[in-house]
Amino acid sequence: MKDSYIRFDWAIKRLLRQKANFGVLEGFLSVLLDEKVEIIELLESESNQQTIDDKFNRVDIKAKNSKGDIIIVEVQNTRELYYLERILYGVAKAITEHISLGERYCEVKKIYSISILYFDIGKGDDYLYHGQNIFTGVHTGDRLEVTTKEKNAIVHKLPAEIFPEYYLIRVNEFNQVAVTPLEEWIEYLKTGCIRSDTTAPGLEEAREKLRYYNMTPEERHAYDEHLNAIMIQNDVLDGAKLEGRMEGRVEGLAEGRVEGEIRKQNEI
């Protein structure tokens, strides 16, 4: 029987929270960010709570990059309604939740926002987009470089080294044969399939830890309900699109219907 693997958005909220399973997440982040990433902990925050309807479907991760710097990585499986606003809100929450009142601004950590998108976001030929803040001279076109003092030394930094970076993974736009480790990861995100001969960081561990039938009957039931909720959400949104009413007040009504249907299913 062909192995069935669990969706990544479900696994990251539930099965990968234990330190013994960090290898899967570390592999994914290392491949995407193109540098070795070591997870220190999953941060306790509002987003990491396991709510019934997955309203906060994002996870904040405290990690160390290849230079030894502490970073915060925010991964979210974004819904279609107001998705850019959701991404912005998620980054703002990640910054404010993980700095204590009274701490100096130098304690603000670099944020990497990773959004896994299973819907059409508009025009664009690639399946992976990267964004960051760059300050460009209005008249000269040059890029601003900031000079700061750190530990009695003058340090030159680009604003992009401090401001958040954004990764948008357009899962449904990936339609090629997976060759690189990154492509193998995107293939898994899209199809749930993992090659038996994979050597991609994290996917070898995922083959062992994310098998559907490794879960308890209770976990499988909860997971099946999660998939059912996703199908309901997509049906409601598709219906709203067909009616041509995806703007203004109707967007709020559609989202309310989605969450209402999901809660109804969870109560059954």
Secondary structure, DSSP 8 states (H G I E B T S, - for coil): ----B--HHHHHHTTT-SGGGHHHHHHHHHHHHTS--EEEEE--SGGGS--TT-SS-EEEEEEE-TTS-EEEEEEEE--STTHHHHHHHHHHHHHHHTS-TT--GGG--EEEEEEEE-S--SS-S-SEEEEE---B-TTT--B--EEEEETTEEEEE-GGGTS-EEEEEEGGG--S---SHHHHHHHHHHH----TT--STTHHHHHHH-BGGGS-HHHHHHHHHHHHHHHHHHHHHHHHHHTT--STHHHHHHHHHHHHHHHHHHH-
